[in-house]
Amino acid sequence: MTAVLPVEPPIHFRDLVAAEWIKLRSQRSTPWMLAIAAVVVTGSAVVAAHADYANFPRYSPADRLTHSFSLSDAFPLAGGLMLMVIAASTGAATIVGEYSSGLIRTTTVAVPARGPVVLAKAVMTATFWTLAGAIICAVSFAVSQAILDGRHAGVSITSPGAFTAFVGATLLAPVCAVVGLGLGVLIRHSIATTVTAIVTLVMLPIFLSTQHRLTAEIHHAMVFSAWQRLTEAYGPPEVESAHVQAGQLIPGLYPSLSEAWISYAAWPLVALLLAVLVVRRRDV
């Protein structure tokens, strides 16, 4: 008689996501990176709010009336930059660590279709950092506004622009984490991936001038600029997107709201598309 071999049950996408959750929570660096992100973001909000609390008597009547600094204190620049770096690095580590340890070979043997593996990692990474970002930003917002309430300068989540700022700050982490994941698939080297992510997401926008149309358009398409616009990191954006100075058209400092949301969506989607295309054609 011919022996009948047992049929392996099919692997569903939810099984891949569950496996990625096990990998993510088993990494020793995950709780540490999450704790560091929470402390840095919340701490920078406390520092910014205390500074405006102390300087409030010297502000102009217009600034006191509009509370233009309140959202900037809730989602300060220092906290946003550090969150970008931490999220991108953690996202990259979800795949780079498997390449360095050789675990990726076991994964590809168990799941020959490599594209779904990358997508499962992206789903788990985005979900984790969306939840983490929401909690961190909620605490940052609540603490900073509680401090400013001592000067009657706090704003609520229902104030104009506050909910948009909260959502923009929350989604910054998953956007950068998925971009880091995509770069990790493309580069497959821990230090090189982290440096590339920092240069692309953080450093490049700083060096792009908004005084020329081409560089301004590139600047507006960056994740960092989108975060600035959504959270109003430097106060309310300019009413007009451009103005004329000495006969030269000077682009505005901020992208529009629609451009900011498009940038948030385009960066992780492009990173994932490239990662899936590359991982299907490259040997592990």
SULUR-V564916 format. One record per pair of residues at least 24 apart in sequence whose C-alpha atoms are under 8 Angstrom apart, sorted by the first residue. I is the first residue (numbers start at 1). GAP is how many residues later the second one is. D is the distance in whole Angstrom. If there is no record, write none. Layout:
I/GAP/D  I/GAP/D
This chain:
11/100/8  13/103/7  13/107/7  16/100/8  16/101/7  16/104/6  17/103/5  17/104/7  17/106/7  17/107/6  20/100/7  20/101/6  20/104/7  21/103/6  24/70/7  30/60/7  33/53/7  33/57/8  34/98/8  37/45/7  37/46/6  37/49/7  37/99/8  38/98/6  40/39/6  40/42/7  40/43/8  41/34/8  41/35/8  41/37/8  41/38/4  41/39/7  41/41/8  41/42/7  41/95/7  41/96/8  41/99/7  42/37/7  42/94/7  42/95/8  42/97/7  42/98/5  42/101/8  43/36/8  44/32/6  44/34/6  44/35/6  45/28/5  45/29/5  45/30/6  45/31/6  45/34/7  45/95/6  45/96/8  45/98/8  45/99/6  46/27/8  46/94/8  46/97/7  46/98/6  46/101/8  48/25/5  48/28/7  48/96/8  49/24/5  49/25/8  49/95/5  49/96/8  49/98/6  49/99/6  50/97/7  50/98/8  52/96/8  53/94/7  53/95/6  53/97/8  53/98/7  56/95/7  64/89/7  67/86/6  67/87/7  67/88/8  68/167/5  68/168/7  69/165/8  69/166/6  70/74/8  70/75/7  70/78/8  70/83/7  70/84/6  70/85/7  71/70/8  71/84/8  71/91/7  71/94/7  71/160/7  71/161/7  71/162/7  71/164/8  72/159/7  72/160/6  72/161/5  72/162/6  72/163/7  73/71/6  74/63/8  74/66/6  74/67/5  74/68/8  74/69/8  74/70/5  74/71/7  75/62/7  75/65/7  75/66/7  75/94/7  75/156/7  75/158/7  76/157/6  77/156/6  80/89/8  81/121/7  83/89/8  83/90/6  84/88/7  84/89/6  84/92/6  84/93/8  84/117/8  84/118/8  85/91/8  85/112/8  85/113/6  85/117/8  87/42/7  87/86/5  87/87/7  87/89/6  87/90/5  87/93/8  88/85/8  88/88/5  88/89/4  88/90/7  88/91/7  88/92/4  88/93/7  88/106/7  88/109/7  88/110/8  89/88/7  89/91/6  89/104/8  89/105/6  89/108/8  90/87/7  90/90/7  91/34/7  91/85/8  91/86/4  91/87/6  91/88/7  91/89/5  91/90/5  91/93/8  92/85/7  92/86/8  92/88/5  92/89/4  92/90/7  92/91/7  92/92/5  92/93/8  92/98/7  92/101/7  92/102/7  93/88/7  93/91/7  93/97/7  94/27/7  94/87/7  95/86/7  95/89/6  95/90/7  95/93/8  96/88/6  96/89/7  96/92/5  96/93/6  96/94/6  97/93/8  99/89/7  99/185/8  100/89/8  104/180/7  105/179/7  113/167/8  114/162/8  114/165/6  114/166/6  115/161/5  115/162/8  115/164/7  115/165/6  118/154/8  118/157/8  118/158/7  119/153/8  119/157/8  122/56/6  122/59/7  122/150/8  125/49/7  125/52/7  125/53/7  126/48/5  126/49/7  126/51/7  126/52/6  127/47/7  128/46/8  129/44/6  129/45/5  129/48/7  130/40/6  130/41/6  130/43/7  130/44/5  133/36/7  133/37/5  133/38/7  133/39/8  133/40/6  133/41/8  134/33/8  134/36/5  134/37/8  136/34/8  137/29/7  137/32/7  137/33/6  138/28/8  141/25/8  161/70/8  162/69/8  164/66/6  164/67/7  165/65/5  165/66/4  165/67/7  166/65/7  168/59/6  168/62/5  168/63/6  169/58/7  169/61/8  169/62/6  172/51/8  172/55/7  172/92/8  175/89/6  175/90/8  175/92/7  175/93/6  176/25/8  176/92/8  178/90/6  178/93/7  178/94/7  179/88/7  179/89/5  179/92/6  179/93/7  181/90/8  181/91/8  182/86/8  182/89/5  182/90/5  182/92/7  182/93/5  183/88/7  183/92/7  185/90/6  185/93/8  185/94/7  186/88/8  186/89/6  186/92/7  186/93/8  210/40/7  210/41/6  210/42/7  210/43/6  211/39/5  211/40/6  212/38/6  212/39/7  213/36/8  213/37/7  213/38/6  216/35/6  216/36/8  216/37/8  220/34/7  220/35/5  220/39/7  220/40/8  221/34/8  221/38/7  221/39/7  221/42/6  222/41/6  223/37/8  223/40/6  223/41/6  223/44/7  225/29/7  225/30/7  225/35/7  226/28/8  226/29/7  226/31/8  226/33/7  226/34/4  226/35/7  226/37/7  226/38/7  227/33/7  228/26/8  229/25/6  229/26/7  229/27/7  229/28/7  229/31/7  230/27/7  230/30/7
